[in-house]
Amino acid sequence: MPRIFEFDKLNFLTAGMPRATKGSYKEAFDIIKSMELDGMEIEFVHGVKMSDATRALVKEIRENENFILTAHCPFYINLNAQEEEKVLASVNRVIETARAAQDVGAFSITYHAAYYMGGDKETVYAQVKKCNDLINTALANEGIEVWVRPETTGKATQWGDLDEVIRLSKEFDMVLPCIDFSHLHARSAGEYNTYDEFSMIFEKIGNELGEKALKAFHGHLAGIQYTAKGERCHLNLEESDMNYKDLLRAFKAFDVRGALTCESPNIEIDTKILKEYFYSL
């Protein structure tokens, strides 16, 4: 089991360094502390580029301040790529992210797993499962204990609807979903935006994956712009129709604990809005 298996509360994380940060992780965490936020999702979106010295610094800060950390894998991942070298490079990027996460003390990593590339769902699922077997075997062999989480994605061309990420999570001990509520909302062109729909998500996760999936939760939220084809871009919460207030009510009702990362463009401002509203309930 992972080092952090269960949490005592829901933690609110910024997606990367706060916008007010001028450069360093120390400054970023100082801002997070001053705003009484709970931690950070470290963004490796352009590659896992973090020196050993920086990893040691981030780990020290996390331990001293009791921050919660997660990590986002590089965007350049497609486990269903047509070229085998791209598939293997994608597998390696997930493994590299998990290594970095272990080094800094993050409990969970997430990634956009694949594109359908014209394939049928079952064939693509089998390919994603095969790659996750490679990833999980490699991490187990290295003694790395972090949750590896396929993220729900924002377009119908991407592998990663709610049923797919839950199904994959049943296959492996160290796999759980990362639920991006904004992506679910955009992928469905406007659904997944009421209290009842949010409750259905948590009920489904709890029923199919067990209590651990709700007590070591990892999710994403932001405002979002979308079309009939799905996600276009992230927006600030108040500039979108994302019903974050009812979502947070559902988090509270189901006693969901773990990490909720805010990916709005104004990062720390919306993270603070979410935390303050949640604790006002």
PyMOL commands that set and color helices and strands:
alter all, ss='L'
color gray80, all
select helices_A, chain A and resi 25-34+52-65+84-104+121-142+162-169+181-187+195-209+212-215+237-239+244-253+268-280
alter helices_A, ss='H'
color red, helices_A
select strands_A, chain A and resi 10-15+39-43+68-72+108-111+114-115+147-150+158-159+179-180+217-221+223-227+230-235+258-262
alter strands_A, ss='S'
color yellow, strands_A
deselect
rebuild
show_as cartoon
